Every structure is written in C-alpha cells, then in structure tokens.
C-alpha cells in the first residue's frame, strides 16, 4: 500500500485537475508528472519481475528495432503496482476525455455512462540505436486514451529539451552536430497524414515533439500516430505505456 501513499503525496492537483493540456494545431496533449519515488517503485517492480513478465517484442504494432538487449514487457494487471498505476491512469483518461471528448472518441449524449477499461500496460526498454517506427494504439471504435510515462532517460536525451527550447550560441552547434541530434530518443506525434492516400492530396503532416524527462506522463488519443527516434550512446531509455478503451453504454 505504500505505493498508493507515495502516489497520493506526489501528484500535484491544481484546481482539482491532474492534467495540464497543451494545444497543438488540431490536437490536444495532456501532461502530468509523477514523483521520483513513484518512478523508483515502478522501476523496482519491473526489475524484480523481468524474468516473469511476458516479452511482447514480436507482437506489438510498434516494435523497437536494432538492439538485441531491447524488450517490451507486459505488466500483470493483477499485481499491486500495475493496479495502483491503473487507478491513476484511469483518472487521467477520464479528465482528458471530459475536457476533449472528440479527441478521445467520446460522442456526447451517446449514452448515460462510459466505462474505462485498461486493455494493456507494458514497458519499453531501448538502448543505443533503437527506434520505434510510426504506429498507433487504436481500436476499431477509435474510442480511448493512451499514456506514455518516462521511467529512465539517458543524460544525452534528458538535456535535449533545454538545449532545443533554449538554444544559444554555445550549445546550438552541439545540438545539430554532436553525438545526439535534436530529436534523439524523442517521441514524435504525427497527424493529418495517416495513410498513403494523403500524400497525393498534398496533406502535409504536423509534428509535435515530446522530450523525455523522468516522471513525465503524456496523455493522448489512442488513434494518434507516433514514433520514437533512435538515440546513441550509453544508457537505457525506459518508458511504460497504457491503453484505456472507453466503452459507451447506451
């Protein structure tokens, strides 16, 4: 139960809201922050169960490529840590869907009740050279919300946000030409061009970059395409993801 206590203490609720919503052109992304104590508990859970949890590397739509050490582990939703995480993620999903129902695929007045169900929760372990090609976590209905939480971030990735958003003459050259580029290990969300039929229509994709920082949680529509750029150098880039389906009861 101590995980729940840590979670309750660490989550900052402002005006009774968990999420900070950032508006991109035509899309909304939600952000919140987990405390380092929470992140440590999740990492301990993963490390202690790494041999027990199934490896999804060959079955997920978005598969990390390149490094033989890489893995994608499915959480056991009956374990204490994933159960408590699930409660928190459902809170985030409800808040996001209430604020932006169309993004989450929720049609107003379609039914008196929406049921939020966790479909899957898993971790992604990436190393030098790994990348995740463009994919989405969607359902046939398109109703749902996904989350990405950053658990471990190599320093050469963690420093990119400050360099990129606050460039100056001293670091701009390193950003462009150093060992790590401007998007190394960055999660890129892509929309407007979701199929091969869009290219002849001159529909140019729009990008939003989410820079990894330990504890950062990003909430987004389950149908939204995204990818992860490769990074190079030492260290593990560790994230966890969660898919939540929203089921409308008429």
N, C-alpha and C positions, 0 to 999 in steps of 0.2 A: 504493500500500500504506500510505501514511501515515494514511489514514482508519482503517484497521484498528488501527494503533498507537494512535491517539488514542482510539478506542473502547475498547480493552483497558485503557488507563490510566484512563479516566474513569468507567467503570461500577463502581459500588461493590457488591461482593458481600459480603453479611453472612450468616454461617452457610451459605455456599455457595448462597445464594439471591439471585436478581436482583430478585424482586418483593416488595413489601410489599402484603399482601392486606388490604383493608378490607371488613368485613362490613356489608352493608346488610340490611334485612328481606328475606329470601328470596333474596338475590343477593350475589355476590361481585365486587368490582372489584379489579384488580391495578394497582399503580403502581410505576414506576421512574423514574430521572432520567438524562437524557443531559447530558454536559458541554457548555459553551458552544462549545468547539472543534468538537465533533461537529455541533452545530446550525449553526455557521457553514459547515462543509463541505457540509451538505445544502442550505443556502440558496444557496451559490455554485453548486452543481450545478443547482439549479432556475433561477437567474437566467441562467446561461450556456446553458441548453438550452430556454428558454421558447418560442422560435420553432420548435423541433424536436419537442417533446413534444405529443402529441395532446390537444386540449381535449375533456374528457368532459362539459362542462356540460349538454348536451342529452340525455345518455344515462343518467346516474346516477339511481338511485332518489331519493336525497336531493339536491335541486338547490338551490343558493344562488339567492336571488331579490333583485332590486332594482337593484343597481349594475352598469352596463354594463362596468366595469373588471374585474368578478369573473371568475374562471376556475377550472377544475378540471383539472389536468394529469396525465395518466397517465405514470408512470415507465417507462423502458425497463429491464426486469429484467436485460438483458444488460450494462448499464453497470456500472462498478465500484462507484459509491456505492450504488445500489439493491441490488446483490448483497451487499455487506457489511451493509447495513441488514437485508436479508432474513435473513441468518445470525443477527443479533441478535434479530430479531422471532420467529424460529422458536424460539430458546432461551427467550424469554418465553412463547410459546404452549405449549411442552412443560411448562414449570414450572407454568403456570396449570392446564393440563389434568390434570397429575398430582395437583395439590392439590385440584382441584374438577372431577372428571371429568363429573359430571352437568350442571354448568353449561356445559361445553364440548361436551356432547352425546356424550361418550365412554362407552359402556356397558362396564362391567368384564367381563372374560372373553369379550368378543365375538370376539376374535381375538388372535393372538400378536403382532401388530405394527400400529402406527398410522403412517401416512405423512403428514407435514406438508407441504402444498404451498401456495405463495403463489399466490393467484388473481389479485390485483391490488394495486397500490400507486400512490397518487396524492396530489397536493397540492390543497389548497383555499385559494383566495385571496379573502378577504372584505373589504369596505370599508363605509363608513358606510351604514346602512340594510339591509345584507344579513342574511339569516337562512336557516336550513336547516330545512325542515319535518320533522315526525316521520317517521322511516323506520328501516329495519334493513338489515343487510348479509347476511341469511340465505341459506342454501342449502336445497334440497329436503330434505336429510337432517337439517339443523339441527346438524350437527357441524362446529364450527370456532370460531375465535377472531379477534377484530378488535382493532386498535390505533389509537389517536389520539395523535399527538405534536405538541406545540405548538412552532412554529418562530419566529413573530413575534407579539407581543402588544402592542397599543397600551397606553400607560400608564393610561388611564382604565379599562381592563379589568383590567390586572395588579394594580391596587390594591384591587380589589373583595374579594378573598379576605380580606385583612387587615381591611378595614372591616367585612365582613359577619360574620366569625368572631370579631372583637374589637371589637364596637361600643361606642362611648362617646358621651357627650352631645354632644361636639364634632363628630363625623362622622356620627352617625345620621341627622340631617336631610338632609345632603348625599347620603347613600346612598339615601334614599327619594325625594327631590325634586330632586336635582341633574341635571346633563346625562346622567349614566349611572345606571340603576337597579340594583337588587340582582342582576339576572340578565343584564345587558347582555353579550353575547358569550359567555355561559356555556353549556357543554354539559350538557344535562339528560337523564338516563336515566330511562326510564318503564317500569313493568311492572305486571302484574295486570290491566290493561285494554288488551288488544291488538286488540280488534275491536269493531264496533258492537253485537255481541250481549252484550257485558259490561255495557253501561250499564243495561239493564232489570233486570239481576241485582244492581244496586247495588254493583258491584265498583268501589271507588274506586282510581284509580291511585296508585302510590307513586313518588316522585321522588327522585333523587339528583343534586345539582349538582356538577359538576367545574369548578373555577375555573381558567382558563388561566394558566399560568406557563411561560416559555420553558424548554424542555428536559423538561418533564413528559411522561411517557408513561402512558397509561391503557389497560389490557388488559381486555376484556370479552367475554361470549359473543356469537357472531356474530349470534344471533337477537334480541338485546336492542334494543328500540326506543329511539331517542334523537333529540334535536333541538337546534338552536343558536338562541338568542335573538338578535335584532338588537342592534347597538350603534350609537352615534352619535358623531361627532367624527372627528378626523384619525387617520390611520394604517391599516396593513394588519394584519388578523388572518390569520395563515398557519398552517395545520396540514397534516399529512400523515397518511394513513390506509393501513392494510394489512389485507387479508383473507387468512386462512390456513384452508384446508379441512383437516379431519382425516379421512383415509380409512382405514377399518379393513380389514385384510387377514385374511381367515379362513384 
